[in-house]
C-alpha cells in the first residue's frame, strides 16, 4: 500500500519548496545508522550504498530529511548558475503502465492521472528550475553539514544557455557551477547531462564530443573532486562510444534518468501545458528494466576496458528487492526517487531486508 508522498503533487514546485517536505519526511523520526560504516564511496566511509538521486530533494530541508531517514547518499536537486523558472503545474502525475515501458511503447501516448497506485510509475516535468546561487549555496552548505558519519551529500548541476552565449561560455558555465558546489562543501559532484525531462530537445549526454569537452573542462578545474555524470538510456554502440571517450575522464556514471514519452489525459488531450511538454520523462517501476540494463552494460564495459569508474544505478527502485537486483547487476550504489517519494521509510525497509547490501 502506498504511503502519502513527501513531495505533494497537488502543490506547485514553489509551494513544495517553501512548505515541504511532507508526511514521512516531516514526522520528525530519525533513523540511526549502524555506527560502523562498512562501504566506501570515492574514498568516503558510507553506512549503506543507498541514496536518492537528483530530483525530489528540492532544497536543503528535503536533503536533511533524507539523511534523517537513512538515505545515506542524497543528491540535492539540480541547480544552475542563473535563476530558472519551473514548468507550470502539474509537474508530477501517475502513469498508466502496468508492466515495462519499452522504447517502442514510449513512442505512443501514455495516459497520466492525478491518482497513484501500485506498481508505481509516474511522469515528472520540472524543466530543472533553480533559484539564484546566493539562495541555494547557503542552503546546500547547511545540508552538507547535516550529514552524520557514514553519510555524504551530493549535488547536481546543469549548465545554462542564454541569449548571445558562445560555446566557450556554455562550457565555462558548467565549470563555474562545479566550483560553486565545491565551495559549498560538496565532496562528490554530479553533472546532469540527462535533462531536460520534457524530452523536447536532444540530451547533452548523447553528444559524446560535447560531453568530452565539458567533462574535461570540469575535471581540469575541480581536480581530485570526484565527478559523476548523469546519463539517459543508451543503445549498445552509443554507450560503448561514450565510455571509451570519457570513462577515464569522469569518476562515475549514474544511470538512468527517465524514458521520455508523449503524455495525455484520459480523454486524449495533452496532459501538460506548454508546446514543449508534449513529451515528459517516465520514471518508477516501468523503467526499472532500462536502469538495470544500463548498469549491467556499464559494469561489463568497465571490466572489458580496464576502467575504474563507479556505477550508480537508479530507475524503478520502489521495493527492497529492486535494490538487490541493482546490486547484483553491478551497481556500486543504488538510488531511488519515485519509490522514496511514496515511502519515506524505504531505506529502512531495504536495510532490514538486506543488511549486508
Residue frames as qw, qx, qy, qz and C-alpha x, y, z in Angstrom:
[[0.000, 0.887, 0.462, 0.000, 0.00, 0.00, 0.00],
 [0.407, 0.507, -0.026, 0.759, 1.36, 3.41, -0.99],
 [0.348, -0.557, -0.413, 0.631, 2.12, 5.92, 1.74],
 [0.169, 0.962, 0.198, -0.087, 1.50, 9.66, 1.40],
 [0.725, 0.408, -0.022, 0.555, 4.39, 11.24, -0.58],
 [0.465, -0.547, -0.159, 0.678, 6.96, 13.64, 0.85],
 [0.025, -0.126, 0.321, 0.938, 6.59, 15.77, -2.30],
 [0.394, 0.495, 0.621, -0.463, 2.96, 16.83, -2.76],
 [0.294, 0.188, 0.666, 0.659, 1.95, 16.56, -6.45],
 [0.029, 0.802, 0.589, 0.092, -1.16, 18.65, -5.79],
 [0.221, -0.886, -0.022, 0.406, 1.03, 21.64, -4.96],
 [0.528, 0.825, -0.178, 0.096, 3.31, 23.66, -7.23],
 [0.754, 0.214, -0.327, 0.528, 7.08, 23.30, -7.19],
 [0.096, 0.514, -0.283, 0.804, 7.35, 26.59, -5.29],
 [0.691, -0.507, 0.043, -0.514, 4.75, 25.56, -2.69],
 [0.961, -0.124, -0.200, 0.144, 6.67, 22.32, -2.18],
 [0.547, 0.397, -0.310, 0.669, 9.96, 24.23, -1.96],
 [0.132, -0.526, 0.254, -0.801, 8.60, 26.62, 0.68],
 [0.712, -0.374, 0.144, -0.577, 6.30, 24.32, 2.67],
 [0.967, 0.016, -0.246, -0.066, 7.75, 20.83, 2.30],
 [0.339, 0.007, -0.884, -0.321, 8.72, 18.16, 2.74],
 [0.669, -0.252, 0.032, -0.699, 5.55, 16.45, 3.88],
 [0.940, -0.110, -0.192, -0.260, 4.29, 13.23, 5.51],
 [0.930, -0.178, -0.148, 0.285, 7.08, 10.70, 6.28],
 [0.572, 0.316, -0.138, 0.744, 9.78, 13.32, 5.75],
 [0.142, -0.583, 0.102, -0.794, 8.06, 15.68, 8.19],
 [0.767, -0.488, -0.370, -0.191, 7.30, 13.27, 11.05],
 [0.260, -0.832, 0.391, -0.295, 10.49, 14.08, 12.96],
 [0.932, -0.266, 0.243, 0.033, 11.66, 10.48, 13.30],
 [0.181, 0.774, -0.596, -0.113, 15.38, 9.94, 12.78],
 [0.997, 0.046, -0.064, 0.001, 16.61, 6.53, 11.62],
 [0.372, -0.781, 0.481, 0.144, 20.02, 5.90, 13.14],
 [0.612, 0.562, -0.546, -0.110, 22.90, 4.34, 11.26],
 [0.922, -0.078, -0.363, 0.111, 24.89, 1.25, 12.11],
 [0.466, -0.855, 0.222, 0.059, 27.64, 3.29, 13.73],
 [0.562, -0.389, 0.611, 0.399, 30.24, 1.34, 11.77],
 [0.575, 0.679, -0.152, -0.430, 30.30, 2.46, 8.11],
 [0.748, -0.155, 0.618, 0.185, 31.32, -0.57, 6.02],
 [0.659, 0.574, 0.403, 0.272, 31.19, 0.76, 2.49],
 [0.340, -0.437, 0.196, 0.810, 33.35, 3.16, 0.53],
 [0.438, 0.797, 0.406, 0.093, 32.15, 5.76, -1.95],
 [0.432, 0.778, -0.112, 0.442, 35.05, 7.56, -3.64],
 [0.462, 0.257, -0.545, 0.650, 37.14, 7.02, -0.52],
 [0.349, -0.368, 0.281, -0.815, 34.44, 8.22, 1.88],
 [0.022, -0.078, -0.963, 0.258, 33.14, 5.79, 4.50],
 [0.511, -0.147, -0.258, -0.807, 29.42, 5.16, 3.92],
 [0.518, -0.122, 0.686, -0.497, 26.99, 3.34, 6.17],
 [0.613, 0.323, 0.719, -0.046, 24.98, 1.84, 3.27],
 [0.207, -0.114, 0.547, 0.803, 25.19, 2.21, -0.54],
 [0.086, 0.648, 0.741, 0.154, 21.76, 3.78, -0.95],
 [0.101, -0.280, -0.095, 0.950, 20.62, 7.26, -1.83],
 [0.384, 0.751, 0.491, -0.219, 18.09, 9.48, -3.57],
 [0.523, 0.211, 0.365, 0.741, 19.06, 10.87, -6.99],
 [0.009, 0.178, -0.025, -0.984, 18.70, 14.47, -8.14],
 [0.223, -0.381, -0.712, -0.545, 15.01, 15.21, -8.47],
 [0.452, -0.683, -0.525, -0.232, 12.69, 15.14, -5.45],
 [0.558, -0.513, -0.298, 0.580, 15.09, 16.70, -2.90],
 [0.258, 0.872, 0.268, 0.317, 14.26, 20.32, -3.77],
 [0.029, 0.834, -0.288, 0.470, 16.40, 22.03, -1.16],
 [0.208, 0.393, -0.767, 0.463, 18.40, 21.51, 1.99],
 [0.588, -0.191, 0.441, -0.651, 15.35, 20.83, 4.13],
 [0.930, 0.187, -0.114, -0.295, 14.49, 17.85, 1.91],
 [0.596, 0.461, -0.616, 0.230, 18.11, 16.69, 1.90],
 [0.156, -0.392, 0.681, -0.599, 18.26, 16.81, 5.70],
 [0.796, -0.049, 0.266, -0.542, 15.05, 14.79, 5.91],
 [0.869, 0.332, -0.352, -0.100, 16.50, 12.19, 3.53],
 [0.316, 0.460, -0.712, 0.426, 19.61, 11.89, 5.70],
 [0.426, -0.277, 0.561, -0.653, 17.47, 11.53, 8.82],
 [0.890, 0.099, 0.139, -0.424, 15.52, 8.69, 7.19],
 [0.735, -0.296, 0.586, 0.168, 18.70, 6.75, 6.35],
 [0.737, 0.638, 0.130, 0.179, 19.23, 7.57, 2.69],
 [0.657, -0.561, 0.112, 0.492, 22.98, 7.88, 3.12],
 [0.360, -0.120, 0.407, 0.831, 23.87, 9.46, -0.25],
 [0.301, 0.786, 0.497, -0.211, 21.19, 12.03, -1.08],
 [0.402, 0.150, 0.353, 0.831, 21.62, 14.24, -4.15],
 [0.108, 0.582, 0.262, -0.763, 20.35, 17.81, -3.95],
 [0.574, 0.681, 0.454, -0.011, 18.09, 18.64, -6.89],
 [0.601, 0.295, 0.259, 0.697, 19.90, 20.06, -9.92],
 [0.116, -0.848, -0.157, 0.492, 20.90, 23.70, -9.55],
 [0.586, 0.625, 0.228, 0.464, 22.09, 26.31, -12.05],
 [0.435, -0.097, -0.097, 0.890, 24.24, 29.43, -12.19],
 [0.178, -0.143, -0.167, -0.959, 21.18, 31.51, -13.14],
 [0.480, 0.194, 0.562, -0.645, 17.59, 31.72, -11.92],
 [0.217, -0.004, -0.809, -0.546, 15.36, 29.39, -13.94],
 [0.605, -0.064, 0.206, -0.766, 11.57, 29.24, -13.63],
 [0.373, 0.011, 0.924, -0.086, 9.83, 25.89, -13.15],
 [0.174, -0.211, -0.759, -0.591, 7.47, 24.43, -15.71],
 [0.516, -0.263, 0.023, -0.815, 3.82, 25.15, -14.99],
 [0.407, -0.030, 0.828, -0.384, 1.85, 22.85, -12.70],
 [0.886, -0.415, 0.195, -0.061, 1.18, 19.93, -12.85],
 [0.141, 0.734, -0.663, -0.038, 4.71, 18.59, -12.62],
 [0.075, -0.188, 0.974, -0.104, 4.08, 15.05, -11.34],
 [0.762, 0.059, -0.040, -0.644, 1.33, 12.68, -12.48],
 [0.674, -0.133, 0.723, -0.077, 0.67, 8.95, -12.22],
 [0.334, 0.407, -0.647, -0.552, 1.34, 6.95, -15.41],
 [0.880, 0.065, 0.241, -0.403, -0.99, 4.15, -16.52],
 [0.529, 0.498, -0.684, -0.067, 1.67, 1.49, -17.10],
 [0.891, -0.356, 0.116, -0.258, 1.25, -1.93, -15.54],
 [0.942, -0.024, 0.115, 0.315, 4.42, -3.58, -16.85],
 [0.528, -0.311, 0.241, 0.753, 7.63, -2.39, -18.51],
 [0.351, 0.864, 0.062, -0.356, 7.74, 0.72, -20.66],
 [0.749, 0.090, 0.412, 0.510, 9.61, -0.49, -23.74],
 [0.160, -0.357, 0.259, 0.883, 11.21, 2.01, -26.10],
 [0.034, -0.280, -0.743, -0.607, 8.57, 1.07, -28.66],
 [0.216, -0.700, -0.674, 0.092, 5.74, 1.75, -26.18],
 [0.280, -0.600, -0.161, 0.732, 7.31, 5.11, -25.37],
 [0.117, 0.034, 0.484, 0.867, 6.66, 6.27, -28.93],
 [0.264, -0.532, -0.658, -0.463, 2.91, 6.17, -28.24],
 [0.288, -0.588, 0.127, -0.746, 0.85, 8.29, -25.83],
 [0.376, -0.141, -0.822, 0.403, 0.84, 7.28, -22.17],
 [0.388, -0.723, -0.368, -0.438, -2.26, 8.11, -20.13],
 [0.318, 0.094, -0.568, 0.753, -1.47, 10.02, -16.94],
 [0.440, -0.690, -0.490, -0.301, -3.73, 10.85, -13.98],
 [0.152, -0.667, 0.347, -0.641, -3.82, 12.51, -10.58],
 [0.837, -0.415, 0.218, -0.284, -4.33, 9.26, -8.65],
 [0.183, 0.606, -0.773, 0.049, -1.46, 6.91, -7.78],
 [0.939, -0.152, 0.154, -0.267, -1.40, 3.13, -7.48],
 [0.396, -0.485, 0.757, 0.185, 0.97, 0.18, -7.49],
 [0.729, -0.136, 0.048, 0.669, 3.05, -0.74, -9.40],
 [0.069, -0.892, -0.148, 0.422, 4.08, 2.89, -9.11],
 [0.520, 0.185, 0.352, 0.756, 5.14, 4.74, -12.27],
 [0.022, 0.851, 0.280, -0.443, 4.93, 8.49, -12.74],
 [0.531, 0.581, 0.149, 0.598, 5.88, 11.26, -15.10],
 [0.357, -0.742, -0.170, 0.542, 7.77, 14.33, -13.92],
 [0.454, 0.590, 0.270, 0.611, 8.29, 17.58, -15.79],
 [0.371, -0.785, -0.205, 0.451, 10.01, 20.41, -13.95],
 [0.480, 0.828, 0.008, 0.290, 12.46, 21.79, -16.51],
 [0.705, -0.098, -0.276, 0.646, 15.25, 21.86, -13.92],
 [0.107, -0.925, -0.112, -0.347, 14.26, 25.12, -12.22],
 [0.661, -0.090, -0.358, 0.653, 16.74, 26.85, -9.96],
 [0.233, -0.952, -0.140, 0.142, 16.98, 29.72, -7.57],
 [0.319, 0.853, -0.340, 0.234, 19.99, 32.04, -7.76],
 [0.695, 0.171, -0.572, 0.399, 23.30, 30.72, -6.35],
 [0.026, -0.384, 0.467, -0.796, 23.10, 33.10, -3.41],
 [0.756, -0.259, 0.086, -0.595, 19.96, 31.22, -2.35],
 [0.971, -0.003, -0.210, -0.115, 20.95, 27.62, -2.96],
 [0.535, 0.444, -0.574, 0.432, 24.62, 27.81, -1.87],
 [0.247, -0.416, 0.549, -0.681, 23.81, 28.70, 1.73],
 [0.863, -0.085, 0.096, -0.489, 21.04, 26.12, 1.75],
 [0.879, 0.280, -0.384, 0.047, 23.41, 23.49, 0.35],
 [0.235, 0.497, -0.640, 0.537, 26.16, 24.25, 2.89],
 [0.544, -0.313, 0.450, -0.636, 23.69, 23.64, 5.72],
 [0.947, 0.082, -0.059, -0.304, 22.58, 20.34, 4.16],
 [0.678, 0.429, -0.544, 0.246, 26.16, 19.12, 3.72],
 [0.018, -0.451, 0.636, -0.625, 26.88, 19.88, 7.37],
 [0.750, -0.221, 0.203, -0.589, 23.82, 17.88, 8.46],
 [0.851, 0.194, -0.482, -0.080, 25.29, 14.57, 7.25],
 [0.691, -0.611, 0.368, -0.114, 26.43, 12.32, 10.09],
 [0.200, -0.489, 0.825, 0.199, 29.30, 9.84, 9.97],
 [0.402, 0.141, 0.896, 0.122, 28.65, 7.33, 7.20],
 [0.400, 0.766, 0.496, -0.085, 26.71, 9.80, 5.04],
 [0.322, -0.216, 0.330, 0.860, 27.60, 12.11, 2.17],
 [0.382, 0.752, 0.356, -0.403, 25.59, 14.80, 0.37],
 [0.436, 0.118, 0.539, 0.711, 25.99, 15.16, -3.39],
 [0.292, 0.692, 0.220, -0.622, 24.60, 17.93, -5.58],
 [0.583, 0.386, 0.594, 0.399, 23.71, 18.01, -9.26],
 [0.010, 0.645, -0.080, -0.760, 24.40, 20.91, -11.63],
 [0.601, 0.519, 0.545, 0.269, 23.26, 21.73, -15.15],
 [0.273, -0.160, 0.229, 0.920, 24.82, 24.31, -17.45],
 [0.287, 0.745, 0.490, -0.350, 22.52, 27.05, -18.71],
 [0.396, 0.293, 0.442, 0.750, 22.33, 28.63, -22.15],
 [0.035, 0.756, 0.336, -0.560, 21.36, 32.27, -22.56],
 [0.518, 0.831, 0.200, 0.038, 20.89, 34.76, -25.38],
 [0.279, 0.899, -0.322, 0.101, 24.16, 35.54, -27.11],
 [0.698, -0.536, 0.471, 0.063, 26.14, 32.82, -25.33],
 [0.452, 0.601, -0.633, -0.185, 29.12, 31.19, -27.04],
 [0.896, -0.016, -0.444, -0.006, 30.18, 27.55, -26.88],
 [0.461, 0.231, -0.565, 0.644, 33.00, 28.54, -24.56],
 [0.348, -0.368, 0.249, -0.825, 30.57, 30.48, -22.35],
 [0.867, -0.197, -0.203, -0.410, 28.47, 27.35, -22.03],
 [0.794, 0.083, -0.520, 0.305, 31.44, 25.16, -21.08],
 [0.220, 0.292, -0.475, 0.800, 32.62, 27.72, -18.53],
 [0.584, -0.387, 0.032, -0.713, 29.14, 27.86, -17.02],
 [0.923, -0.154, -0.350, -0.048, 29.46, 24.13, -16.24],
 [0.609, 0.197, -0.469, 0.608, 32.92, 24.72, -14.78],
 [0.105, -0.401, 0.285, -0.864, 31.83, 27.66, -12.64],
 [0.762, -0.355, -0.149, -0.520, 28.86, 25.69, -11.37],
 [0.888, -0.095, -0.410, 0.183, 31.02, 22.80, -10.21],
 [0.376, 0.279, -0.419, 0.778, 33.38, 25.20, -8.50],
 [0.414, -0.434, 0.117, -0.792, 30.40, 26.66, -6.62],
 [0.893, -0.271, -0.291, -0.212, 29.37, 23.16, -5.49],
 [0.720, 0.083, -0.453, 0.519, 32.89, 22.60, -4.15],
 [0.045, 0.394, -0.283, 0.873, 32.77, 25.94, -2.36],
 [0.662, -0.403, -0.039, -0.630, 29.54, 24.81, -0.69],
 [0.427, -0.446, 0.735, -0.279, 31.37, 21.76, 0.67],
 [0.931, 0.215, 0.075, -0.285, 30.09, 19.11, -1.73],
 [0.426, -0.544, 0.695, 0.201, 32.66, 16.31, -1.93],
 [0.373, 0.131, 0.835, 0.382, 31.19, 14.44, -4.95],
 [0.318, 0.462, 0.002, -0.828, 29.61, 16.50, -7.72],
 [0.531, 0.344, 0.765, 0.123, 27.21, 15.43, -10.46],
 [0.122, 0.281, -0.374, -0.875, 26.90, 16.85, -13.97],
 [0.572, 0.405, 0.624, -0.345, 23.33, 16.40, -15.14],
 [0.032, 0.292, -0.643, -0.707, 23.79, 15.55, -18.81],
 [0.040, 0.253, 0.953, 0.163, 20.40, 13.77, -18.96],
 [0.150, 0.701, 0.544, -0.436, 17.89, 16.62, -18.81],
 [0.434, -0.103, 0.286, -0.848, 15.58, 18.37, -19.67],
 [0.324, 0.107, 0.915, -0.215, 12.96, 15.82, -18.68],
 [0.564, 0.500, 0.222, -0.619, 10.35, 17.21, -21.06],
 [0.674, 0.091, 0.688, 0.254, 12.03, 15.23, -23.84],
 [0.477, 0.838, 0.212, -0.157, 11.71, 18.01, -26.40],
 [0.224, 0.876, -0.421, -0.069, 15.41, 18.53, -27.01],
 [0.822, 0.272, -0.455, 0.207, 18.43, 16.37, -27.71],
 [0.705, -0.705, 0.024, 0.081, 20.03, 15.49, -24.40],
 [0.050, 0.864, -0.501, -0.012, 23.64, 16.56, -23.87],
 [0.645, -0.374, 0.667, 0.006, 24.66, 13.03, -22.88],
 [0.823, 0.381, 0.415, 0.074, 24.06, 11.85, -26.46],
 [0.428, 0.874, -0.183, 0.141, 26.52, 14.42, -27.86],
 [0.901, -0.269, -0.059, 0.335, 29.66, 12.49, -26.95],
 [0.544, 0.373, -0.068, 0.749, 32.20, 15.02, -28.28],
 [0.200, -0.714, 0.027, -0.671, 30.50, 17.79, -26.27],
 [0.829, -0.547, -0.092, -0.076, 30.37, 15.56, -23.18],
 [0.831, 0.006, -0.113, 0.544, 34.11, 15.01, -23.51],
 [0.257, 0.548, -0.053, 0.794, 34.80, 18.75, -23.81],
 [0.457, -0.698, -0.009, -0.551, 32.61, 19.68, -20.84],
 [0.904, -0.410, -0.108, 0.056, 33.77, 16.81, -18.62],
 [0.734, 0.176, -0.141, 0.640, 37.43, 17.55, -19.36],
 [0.054, 0.619, -0.079, 0.780, 37.00, 21.23, -18.53],
 [0.672, -0.643, -0.052, -0.365, 35.23, 20.37, -15.28],
 [0.924, -0.252, -0.111, 0.266, 37.89, 17.89, -14.18],
 [0.539, 0.396, -0.138, 0.730, 40.67, 20.34, -15.04],
 [0.172, -0.650, 0.080, -0.736, 39.01, 22.81, -12.69],
 [0.731, -0.546, 0.072, -0.403, 37.94, 20.61, -9.77],
 [0.091, 0.585, -0.786, 0.181, 40.93, 18.30, -9.67],
 [0.137, 0.089, -0.972, 0.167, 40.58, 15.35, -7.31],
 [0.506, 0.143, 0.445, -0.725, 36.92, 16.02, -6.52],
 [0.317, 0.154, 0.913, 0.206, 35.00, 13.07, -8.00],
 [0.389, 0.276, -0.188, -0.859, 32.78, 13.88, -10.98],
 [0.396, 0.272, 0.875, -0.049, 29.70, 11.75, -11.66],
 [0.244, 0.131, -0.390, -0.878, 27.77, 12.23, -14.90],
 [0.537, 0.295, 0.649, -0.450, 24.03, 11.51, -15.05],
 [0.121, 0.209, -0.705, -0.666, 23.02, 9.84, -18.32],
 [0.746, 0.160, 0.078, -0.641, 19.93, 8.52, -20.07],
 [0.847, 0.047, 0.529, -0.007, 19.30, 5.14, -21.66],
 [0.144, 0.657, -0.570, -0.471, 21.80, 4.33, -24.44],
 [0.932, 0.298, -0.121, -0.166, 21.91, 1.76, -27.20],
 [0.924, -0.195, 0.118, 0.308, 24.78, -0.74, -27.30],
 [0.648, 0.383, 0.079, 0.653, 27.11, 1.07, -29.73],
 [0.036, -0.837, -0.032, -0.545, 26.32, 4.50, -28.31],
 [0.683, -0.722, 0.094, -0.063, 27.13, 3.51, -24.73],
 [0.873, -0.061, 0.118, 0.469, 30.40, 1.91, -25.79],
 [0.419, 0.615, 0.066, 0.664, 31.40, 5.12, -27.58],
 [0.320, -0.861, 0.024, -0.395, 30.56, 7.22, -24.53],
 [0.821, -0.544, 0.130, 0.111, 32.51, 5.01, -22.14],
 [0.805, 0.176, 0.119, 0.554, 35.50, 4.78, -24.46],
 [0.271, 0.699, 0.062, 0.658, 35.61, 8.58, -24.80],
 [0.226, -0.708, 0.199, -0.639, 35.01, 9.69, -21.21],
 [0.880, -0.369, -0.293, -0.053, 35.31, 6.61, -18.97],
 [0.728, -0.094, -0.251, 0.631, 38.84, 7.61, -17.97],
 [0.091, 0.443, -0.039, 0.891, 37.89, 11.28, -17.54],
 [0.573, -0.515, -0.018, -0.637, 34.83, 11.09, -15.30],
 [0.077, -0.331, 0.846, -0.410, 34.81, 9.23, -12.00],
 [0.296, 0.218, 0.882, -0.295, 31.35, 7.73, -12.21],
 [0.266, -0.175, -0.584, -0.747, 28.20, 7.21, -14.24],
 [0.338, 0.202, 0.671, -0.628, 24.68, 7.49, -12.85],
 [0.356, 0.040, -0.642, -0.678, 22.00, 5.75, -14.94],
 [0.220, 0.428, 0.476, 0.736, 19.24, 6.22, -15.76],
 [0.163, 0.054, 0.215, -0.961, 17.12, 9.34, -15.50],
 [0.608, 0.351, 0.467, -0.537, 13.82, 8.73, -17.30],
 [0.325, 0.192, 0.767, 0.518, 12.40, 7.46, -20.59],
 [0.238, 0.290, 0.020, -0.927, 10.58, 10.26, -22.46],
 [0.129, 0.365, 0.889, 0.245, 7.13, 9.58, -23.88],
 [0.240, -0.359, -0.261, -0.863, 4.08, 11.58, -25.02],
 [0.055, -0.257, -0.820, 0.508, 1.68, 12.01, -22.10],
 [0.286, -0.330, -0.431, -0.789, -2.06, 12.56, -22.40],
 [0.469, -0.098, 0.475, -0.738, -5.12, 12.89, -20.21],
 [0.444, 0.159, 0.874, -0.114, -7.64, 10.01, -20.20],
 [0.543, 0.698, 0.347, -0.314, -9.60, 11.88, -22.91],
 [0.763, 0.342, 0.302, 0.458, -6.51, 12.00, -25.17],
 [0.145, 0.964, -0.005, 0.223, -5.72, 15.70, -24.76],
 [0.505, 0.462, -0.458, 0.567, -2.21, 16.93, -23.95],
 [0.652, -0.554, -0.485, 0.181, -1.64, 16.44, -20.23],
 [0.506, -0.478, -0.124, 0.707, 1.00, 19.08, -19.51],
 [0.258, 0.933, 0.206, -0.142, 0.56, 22.73, -20.52],
 [0.153, -0.778, 0.424, 0.437, 3.08, 24.15, -22.97],
 [0.750, 0.574, -0.233, -0.230, 4.19, 23.41, -26.53],
 [0.297, 0.584, -0.742, 0.145, 7.48, 21.94, -25.29],
 [0.361, -0.252, 0.781, -0.444, 5.76, 19.47, -22.93],
 [0.811, 0.150, -0.311, -0.472, 4.08, 17.07, -25.31],
 [0.801, 0.067, -0.563, 0.191, 6.63, 14.55, -24.06],
 [0.423, -0.745, 0.339, -0.388, 7.67, 14.05, -20.46],
 [0.236, 0.408, -0.863, 0.180, 10.02, 11.75, -18.58],
 [0.861, -0.299, -0.243, -0.332, 8.57, 8.49, -17.28],
 [0.150, 0.455, -0.781, 0.401, 10.09, 7.04, -14.12],
 [0.690, -0.234, 0.435, -0.529, 9.30, 4.47, -11.47],
 [0.745, -0.072, 0.659, -0.079, 8.53, 0.77, -11.83],
 [0.774, 0.589, 0.206, -0.108, 8.05, 0.84, -15.61],
 [0.447, 0.816, -0.357, 0.085, 11.65, 1.87, -16.33],
 [0.665, -0.580, 0.471, -0.001, 13.47, -0.49, -13.96],
 [0.904, 0.226, 0.294, 0.214, 14.43, -2.76, -16.85],
 [0.490, 0.804, -0.058, 0.332, 16.26, 0.13, -18.52],
 [0.267, -0.848, 0.400, -0.221, 18.22, 1.11, -15.43],
 [0.830, -0.301, 0.468, 0.034, 19.23, -2.49, -14.77],
 [0.830, 0.461, 0.195, 0.247, 20.26, -2.98, -18.39],
 [0.260, 0.886, -0.221, 0.314, 22.46, 0.12, -18.32],
 [0.510, -0.707, 0.468, -0.142, 24.10, -0.94, -15.06],
 [0.912, -0.028, 0.390, 0.122, 24.89, -4.39, -16.45],
 [0.706, 0.614, 0.093, 0.340, 26.42, -2.95, -19.60],
 [0.014, -0.912, 0.299, -0.281, 28.38, -0.28, -17.73],
 [0.703, -0.527, 0.476, -0.041, 29.79, -2.99, -15.46],
 [0.896, 0.221, 0.319, 0.217, 30.70, -5.17, -18.45],
 [0.488, 0.797, -0.049, 0.353, 32.42, -2.30, -20.27],
 [0.326, -0.857, 0.359, -0.172, 34.29, -1.31, -17.11],
 [0.805, -0.311, 0.492, 0.112, 35.78, -4.78, -16.88],
 [0.802, 0.458, 0.279, 0.263, 36.43, -5.15, -20.60],
 [0.374, 0.828, -0.053, 0.414, 38.15, -1.76, -20.95],
 [0.669, -0.091, -0.409, 0.614, 40.01, -1.91, -17.64],
 [0.053, -0.599, 0.012, -0.799, 38.41, 1.24, -16.25],
 [0.305, -0.133, -0.740, 0.584, 37.66, 2.16, -12.65],
 [0.273, -0.308, -0.070, -0.909, 34.57, 4.36, -12.74],
 [0.203, 0.143, 0.794, -0.555, 31.86, 4.00, -10.10],
 [0.228, -0.298, -0.717, -0.588, 28.36, 2.92, -11.19],
 [0.275, 0.151, 0.528, -0.790, 25.27, 4.47, -9.60],
 [0.086, -0.264, -0.869, -0.409, 22.12, 2.60, -10.58],
 [0.255, 0.310, 0.477, -0.782, 18.67, 4.17, -10.47],
 [0.458, 0.085, -0.475, -0.746, 15.29, 3.79, -12.08],
 [0.741, -0.166, -0.487, -0.431, 12.33, 1.85, -10.72],
 [0.356, 0.030, -0.803, 0.478, 13.60, 1.05, -7.21],
 [0.472, -0.445, -0.107, -0.754, 10.25, 1.02, -5.39],
 [0.886, -0.411, 0.004, -0.213, 10.53, -2.07, -3.14],
 [0.511, -0.675, 0.522, 0.103, 13.51, -3.71, -1.37],
 [0.828, 0.071, 0.505, 0.235, 14.07, -6.47, -3.93],
 [0.520, 0.836, 0.069, 0.163, 14.68, -3.83, -6.61],
 [0.201, -0.879, 0.432, -0.013, 17.71, -2.66, -4.63],
 [0.706, -0.305, 0.627, 0.126, 19.12, -6.19, -4.58],
 [0.763, 0.518, 0.350, 0.162, 18.61, -6.57, -8.33],
 [0.279, 0.937, -0.164, 0.132, 20.66, -3.43, -8.95],
 [0.409, -0.713, 0.570, 0.010, 23.45, -4.57, -6.64],
 [0.795, -0.001, 0.592, 0.128, 23.53, -7.96, -8.33],
 [0.644, 0.725, 0.203, 0.134, 23.69, -6.21, -11.73],
 [0.690, 0.185, -0.054, 0.698, 26.87, -4.39, -10.72],
 [0.078, -0.868, -0.086, -0.483, 25.75, -1.10, -9.15],
 [0.435, 0.134, -0.549, 0.701, 28.19, 0.22, -6.56],
 [0.135, 0.205, 0.467, -0.850, 25.46, 2.50, -5.22],
 [0.007, -0.500, -0.801, -0.329, 21.69, 2.32, -5.75],
 [0.089, 0.112, 0.213, -0.967, 19.32, 5.29, -5.69],
 [0.014, 0.541, 0.834, 0.107, 15.55, 5.61, -5.51],
 [0.071, -0.064, -0.010, -0.995, 13.44, 8.66, -6.30],
 [0.562, -0.256, -0.396, -0.680, 9.84, 7.64, -7.04],
 [0.688, -0.266, -0.670, 0.081, 9.92, 4.80, -4.51],
 [0.364, -0.135, -0.491, 0.780, 11.32, 7.04, -1.79],
 [0.202, -0.209, -0.080, -0.953, 8.78, 9.77, -2.51],
 [0.701, -0.300, -0.303, -0.572, 5.89, 7.44, -1.69],
 [0.876, -0.393, -0.264, 0.095, 7.71, 5.61, 1.12],
 [0.008, 0.878, -0.358, 0.318, 9.98, 7.76, 3.21],
 [0.645, -0.511, 0.552, -0.139, 10.98, 4.63, 5.14],
 [0.901, 0.401, -0.148, -0.069, 12.13, 2.71, 2.08],
 [0.305, 0.645, -0.635, 0.296, 15.77, 2.99, 3.16],
 [0.458, -0.366, 0.669, -0.456, 14.90, 1.36, 6.47],
 [0.911, 0.163, 0.209, -0.317, 12.94, -1.36, 4.68],
 [0.736, 0.567, -0.366, 0.059, 15.85, -2.09, 2.34],
 [0.075, 0.606, -0.696, 0.378, 18.42, -2.18, 5.11],
 [0.668, -0.217, 0.565, -0.432, 16.31, -4.62, 7.11],
 [0.925, 0.317, 0.076, -0.196, 15.82, -6.88, 4.08],
 [0.825, 0.406, -0.163, 0.358, 19.48, -6.78, 3.02],
 [0.498, -0.851, 0.070, 0.151, 21.66, -5.85, 6.00],
 [0.644, -0.335, 0.419, 0.545, 24.81, -6.76, 4.10],
 [0.319, 0.713, -0.175, -0.600, 23.69, -4.89, 0.95]]
